[in-house]
């Protein structure tokens, strides 16, 4: 069993989190377990229910 799929992200965190690069709001992609910053064109991973808000860890949106 994969811990990343068993621990869910608390959506209330979205109210407090912003993109570290653009300071814009984020969208939650439950399927990919990512927080999306459309302003910066980045997707931040969520691992074990914890968002990894490091630009170096983010993937570039297509």
Secondary structure, DSSP 8 states (H G I E B T S, - for coil): --HHHHS---GGGGGT---TTT----EEETTTTEEEETTTTEEEEEETTEE---GGG-EE--
